[in-house]
Amino acid sequence: MVARRRATPLFALVAFIGSAGCGAAPAASADPEPVVADGYTLEQVHAGGPLRAPNGLALHPDGTILVASLAADSITRFDPATGKASPAVPAPESESDDVAIGDDGTIYWTNPPRGTVGSQSPDGTVRTITDGIPWVNSIAFDRAGERLFVGQTFREDGLWEIDPRGEKPDRLVASDLGQPNAFDFGPDGQIYAPLGKTGQVARIDPETGEKTVVVEGLQQPVSVRFDSSDQLYVLDSIGGALLQVDISAGSTRTVVELPIASDNMVIADDDRAYVANMADSAITEVNLADGTLRVLTSSPLAFPVDMARPSADSGEIFIADSVAVRAIAPESGELREVARRHASKIEFPSAISANAEHLVLVSEMIGSVQVTDHDVKPVRRFEGFVDPADAVELDDGSVVVAEPGLGRLVRADGDAIRPLAEGIGTPVGLASDGDGRILVADASGGRVLVVDPVSGGVTTVAEGLGTPRAVTVDAGGQVVVLDTEGGRVLRLDTEPAVLVEGLSVGQLDQPHPRSGGIGVDSDGSIYVTGDRESAIFRLLAD
């Protein structure tokens, strides 16, 4: 269904235009409708659901489910009875992969990239209880609700006990286990953990760290839970199944098949499992007794943060959807999935650019850049970047990468990474200008720059643009900019023109803009990733 918003006068169409010394326009409220310039119409082409790329889950005593999302920097309270969702922990402290609840109602969560565990007390006080466990991921209390344990995945591999009050030092229980993901405590007081690196479920002694394999031969076990009768279950993300485990026999039985990219589950007292799928932004209820399932919420988009088209007059518009790559056909608006996590080699795409042959996928979390074909088949990969925000491929196969935290662009060729342009503010968005140069959106400077990829020479194209996050070039050769602070789309001609303001974009704004993208069509239409709603908007000229 396409929702249309007719054009209305935009009184501030030229008021924002000024010198570099002018202040940026204030951020638009999330409540008012976007204001569209005369001669344009705004459509919502695709609408999202209430959740954004869900990861960890925790059952709240009131019957709601806490949902952690690493991609969306959020912890959300989801009501399975109504399907409604609301924030549980304020951003940006809510960046999280897994979540647990203490007996007193305190919420605890892990932040893998930062290596921290945070907590929020019932009175709303947020604090960090440890900051020294890199790639901390899974988290769970023992059955007494007194001792808190966390596991490391991705680039690290360990199991730790931490103090819920943050007063005692962290204790390493064991290392080199096989990367323990969402684990649970059994009736014997032992930890039962899915080991994604080895494809096993193991029993681990929380005192000694001794590991005993319970079952093996799984593809990507991500979560284990016990039901009310202490029957063990495991969720296999790549295998696409929820399995019942016979601990004594070391065997499994399929309860139900599920889509790939299921990432976590919890089991309620009535033996209904709730499964999170990050690529579908879905929560599915599974009756463990008979395997019947009911999708409580889902979305065609996970958490769209960027988009790109090979050129303004050719091909689909590709979307970096945080845990998937999707594509939209400009002619029909049809959305299709190209690839998703656990079914492909993509690494949490947080930005994307495209040319006639390749896609360039950036993973801020991993610090990598992947060059693929348009079917997301790998071509080459670069790594070692510092919180990369965007990248473009040059004709020789090298890539230019924006590192906003360091205020620079770097050029990577093979294993070599060298600075290209430094001291350029906060570069967060890149695009080719069509003449071999690179357009740069400088968020902190409110500017669009152009950089020579050979000499590194920098020229200012426009200033006073608010907080530009993304930049592209339309079919007529004009530069189009997305300002996430004001939710504005700007076209840079002799003077910039505001085409729309107040769009629901820019959810990730710390420490710099990290979400929001634009793409263009040959007829002048402009597409925008409405990340706050997991939606896609289209701005059309009347």
N, C-alpha and C positions, 0 to 999 in steps of 0.2 A: 504494500500500500504506500502510495506517495502522498505526503502531506505538503500542500502548497501554502506559501505565505506571499501575498501580493505586495508589490512595491509600495512603500510609503516614503514621504519626504524625509531626507536625511539632513537635518539642519546644520550638523557639524561637518558637512562634506569637505569644506576647505578650511575650517577653523583649526584643524590639527596641524596644517602645513606650516612649518616654520624652520628656524635654524636649529643647529645641533643643541643650542642652549635651552630650547623649549622643553617643558616637562612632557612626559608621556601622558596620553589620555588615561583616565582612571579605568580600572577593570570594570567590565560590565557585570551587572547583577545576573545571577543564574535564573531569576524569576521572569523578568520581562521578555517579550518576544524579540527576536532579532529585528533590527531596523535595516531595511533594504533601500538602496538608492533608486531613484526614478529610472525606469527603463530596465529593471531587473526583477526577477522572481526567484524566491528561494524555495527549494523542495527538500524534504527529507526522503531520500531514496531508500535507505535501509535504517530500521530502528533496532536498537539493542534491548537486552533484558536488564534486570536489576543488578546483576553481578558482573564482575570484570575478571576474567581469567582466574577462577578460584583455585587455590592450592589447599592449604591445611584447613581442617575442620575441628570444631570442639562443640560438644553438646552443652548448652547452658541449662541450669536447673529450671528455668522458666519455659523450657520447651523449644526455644529458638536455637539456631545454630550460628556460631561465630565462624566467619569465613575469611581466611587470610589470602591476600593476593600480592605476590611479589611484584608482578608486572605493574599493577595499578597502585602500589604503595598504600594498601588499604586493609583494614579489618572491619568487616561488615556484619551486622546482625541480620540474619535471614530467618523469616518465619515460615516454616514448611507448611503451615496451615493456610496462610493467606498468600504466600509468594512475595510478600513485601520485604524490602530491605532498607536498612538505615545504618549510618556510620556508628561504629562501636568505639573506635579509638581515633583521635584527631590526627590528620596529616600534619607534617610529614613523618611524625614519629611512628606511624602505622605501617611503614614498609616492613613486610613480613612474608614468611613462607609457611610457617606452621604456628599453631596457637594452642594453648591449654588454659584451663580455668582452675584456680585453687579453691579449696573448700570455703574460703571466706569471700569468694566472688572476684578475687583479683585475677586479671587477665595477663597471661604471659605469652610472649611471641619471640620468634627467632628472626634475625635479619642476616641472611647468608653473606651478601657482599660486604656488609659492615662488620661482620663478626661479633654482633651484639645480641643480647637477650634483653628485651624490654618488659616492663610491667605497668599496668594501670590498676590502681586500687579502686575500690567501690566509690570513693569520693572523687574520682577523676584524676588523681595525681599520677603523672607519668614519670617513670625513671628508668635508667639503664642499670641492670643488676650485674651484668658482666659485659666486658668489651674485648675479651682476649681469645675468642675461639673462632678462627677464620672459617668461613663457609659453614657456620652452625645452621642446622636445618630442622631436624625433627626435635620434638619436645614432648615429654609426658611425665606426669606424677606417678609415683608408686600407688598401690591400691589403698594405702593408708592416707594418701593425700599429703604426706609430709616431706618426702624426698623428691627432688626434681632432677631429671636427667635430660640431656640433649645429645643429638648425634650430628656428625659432620658428613656432608656429601659434596658432590661436584669435585673440587680440587683437593679436598682433605678427606681424611678417613679416621674417625675416632668416635668414642663414646665417653661422655663426661657427666659427672654429678656436679650440680651447681647449687648454691644457696639461694632459696627463693627470696631471702631478705637482702642478698647482695653483700653480706658481711664476711663470710668465710671464703677462702680461696677456692677456685675451681679444682676439682679432682679428676684426673684422667683415669677412667676405668680401663680402657683398652684402646689400642690403635691397630690399624691394618686389619680391620674386621671384614671389609668389603663394602664400606659406605652405608651405614645403617640409616634407613629412611624411617617413615612413621611407624614407631614401635609401640608395643603395649606390654603391660605386666600380666603374667599368668597367675593362676591360683597358687603356684609353687613359689611365688616371690621372684621368679626369674624374668628377665627381659626377653621378649620374643620380637625379633627385628627382621624386616626385609632387607636383604643385602643386594642392592642394585648392581653392584660391580661383579658379583659372582653368581647372580641368579638363584640365590638361596634364601630360605628362612632359617634363622639360627636362634638358639637359646643361649643367652649370655648371662653369666653370673654377675650381678651388679656390684659384688664385693671384690671379686678376683679378676673379672674380665674374661674368664674361661668361656670359650665358644664351643657349642655343640650344634652341628648341622641337623635341622629337623626335616627339611625337604629341599630338594634342589631340582635343577632343570627348568626353572622359570626363566622368562625372557627379561622382564623388568619389574620385579616386585617392588611396589612403592609404599604399601601400607598393610599392616596386620592388625586385627582386632579380635577380641573375644566377645562372644554373645553372653546372654544371661545364664547359660548352662556351661560356660567355660569351654565352648566349642570354638576352635581357632579358624579364622578366615584370612585369606591373603588376596590383595588386589594386584593383578599383573597388568601393567599399563600397556606394554607392547603386545602382550598376549591377548589383550582385550577381554579379560574375564575376571570375575569374582569367584574365588575357589574356596571350597571347604578343605581344611587340612586335617588329616588323620595323623596326629603326632606320633603315636606308637608305631604305625606302619610306615611313616615317611612318605605318604601318598596324598594326592589331592583329587577332589571331585568338583567339576564345574557346576556352580550354582546358576550363573547367568553370564551370557556374553555381553560385553559392553564396548562402546567406542574406544579406540586407541586415544591415549592422552588423559585417561582417568588418573588422577594424581593423589587422591586421599579418600579416606572413608571414616565414618564413625558408626557405631551400632547402638541404637537406643535400647531402653529396658524392655521394650516390646519385641525385640529382635527384628527390627526393621533397620536396614543399613541405609545410610545416606552417602552417596558417592559424588565427589566433585570431579568434573572434567574441565580442565583448563582451556582446551581449544574450543569447546562448545559453550563456555560460560554456563555450565549446566550443573544442577543438583538433581540426582536421580534417587528415588526411594526404591529399595529392593526388599521384598518380603523374603527373608532367608528360608522360610519354611517351604515355599513352593517356587521361588525364583521369579515370581512376577515382579514387574517393575512399573514405575510411574515417574515420568519426567516432571519435576516440580517447576523448573525454570530452565530455559536455554536461550541461546542467542546465535544468530548467523555470524556474529563477529565476537571475538574474544575481548580485545581491548585495542582498537585500532589507533596507532600512534603516528603513522607516517604513510605517505603514498607517493608513487612516481609512475610516469609513463615514458616509454622509450623515446617518444617525441610527441609534439602536440597534435600531430595528424596521423598517428599510426599506433595500432596495438591496444591492448587492454591497459587499464590503470591498475598497477600492482599495489597491494596494501601490506605494510608491516603490521601484523596483528598480534604482536607480542609473543605469542606461542604458535603462530601459524603465518603462512603467506596466503593471501587471498587476492582475487582479481575481479575487477568489475568491468563489464563491457559498456563503453560509453553510449553505444547506440540504443541498447535495451535496458541498461541499468542492472542486468543480471549479474549476480554475484556467484563466484565459484571458488572452491578451495583448491589451492595449488599444492600445499604441503602443510604438515603440522608436526609439532614435537612428538618424538618417539616413533613416528612413522617415516621420518626422514632425518637428515643430518643438520637441520637448521638449529641455530643456537640463540634462542630468545631474541628474535629480530626487533630492535628498537628504532631502526631507521632503514630507509631503502632508497636507492636510486636505480635508474634503468637506462640502458642504451639499446641499440638495435639488436645486439646479440646477448647481452648479459643483464642480470640483476646484481646489485651490490647490497648485501645485507650486513648491517652493523649490529653487533651485540654489545651494548654498553656494559652489561653485567659481566660478560666473559672477557671483554676487551679485545674482541676479534672482528675481522671483516671477512665475509665469505663472498666470493664471486661465483655465481652459478649461471646456468642457462635459464631460459624463461620457464622451464619446467622444474626449476630448483635442483637440477642435477649439478653436483659440485664441479667447478673448474679450477679454482685455486683458493687458498686461504691465507690470511695474514693475521698475526696476533702480536700482543705486546703493547697495545695502545692503552693510554690512560683515560678511562671513562669516555670512549669515543662517542660523538653525537651524530655524525653523518660521514659519508664517504662517497666519492665518485671515482669511476675508472677512467684512466687516460688511454689514448690510442695504443700506447706501447704495453698495455696490460698492468702498469703500475696503478696504485690508488693514492688519492689524496684524502686525508682523514682529518676531521675537525676534533681537536681536543680542547673543549671549552674551559675546563678547569685550569689549563695551562695557557690559555689565550693564544693558541697557535694552530696552524695547519702543518701537518707532516706529510711527507711523501714516502710511500713504502714500495720497494721493488725487491722481490725475493725476501731475504731475511734482513735487509737493510732498511732502517727507518731514519730519515733525516728531516730536520726542520725545513719547512718551505717558507712560511710567513709567521712571524712572531709579533707579540704585542698588539694583537688586533681585537682586543676586547674579549667577547664571549662568543666565539663562532659556534653556532648550533645547527645551521642548515646550509647545505651546499647544493649547487646545480651547475650544469654546463650552460654557458651563455650562447652556445651555438657557433661560436667563433674560436673555440679552443681554449677559452679562459673559464675561470671558475667564479660563479657568483657565491657570495658568502652572506648569510644572515647573522649579524652581530647583535645578540640579544641585549647585552648591557649597554651598548652604544646606540641602540635604536637605528642602526644603519644597515644598508646593503653595500657590500664592497665587491670589487672584482679583483681577482688575483691571477697573475700570470703564472702558470704551472711550471715554467722553466726558470724564470728569474726570481719569482716570489714577489715581484712588484705589486703594490697594493694601491688601488684607486677607489675613492668613495663615489658610489652611484647616487645614493639618496640618504638623507638623514631625517630625524624627527619622526620615526616610524613606530614608536611605541616599543614593543618587545617582540621583534620579529623572530619567529621560530623556523619558518620554512619559506623557501623561495623557489620559483620556477619561471619558465618563459613560455608565453602563449604562442599560438600559431602565427600571430602578427609580429612576433619578436619583442613584445613588451614584457617587462618583468612584473610578475605577480607575487605578492608577499602575504603571508599569514602572520598577523600580530596577535599572539595568544593572550596578551594582557587585556586588550579591549575586545577580543573575539572578532577581529576585523580582517577583511580581505581587502588589500590595497593593490591598485594597478598603477605602476610607475610610468607616467608619460612625461610631458613637459613638467607637470607638477603631479604629485601623487593624488589619486582619487580613491575615496572610500566606497567600495561597492556594497559592503554589508558590515554591520557591527553588532556585537552582542551574541555572537555564536557561542555555543556550549563547547568550548575547546580549552585546552591548556590545563588539564587536571594535574599533571606533573610539572610543578613550577619551581622546585627546589633541588639543588642549589641554583639551577638555571632552567629555562624551559626545556622539557624533555618529551613533550607529546603535542601532537597537532601537525597535520600535513596537508598539502594541496596537490592537485593534479588538474590538468587542463585538457580540453577537447578542441577539435578543429573548428567547431561551430561557435567557439567563444565561451562555452560552459566551463565552469570551474567547480571541481569537486573538493570537498573538505572532510577530513576525518573528525567527526564530532566525538572526541574521546571521552568527554564527560558523560555522554549518553551511549557510548559504543554504537554510534550512528554514522551514517554517511549523508552529507548534505550536497546538493547541487545548486549552483547559482547560475541562472540562465539569463541571457540578454533577451528582452522582449522583441 
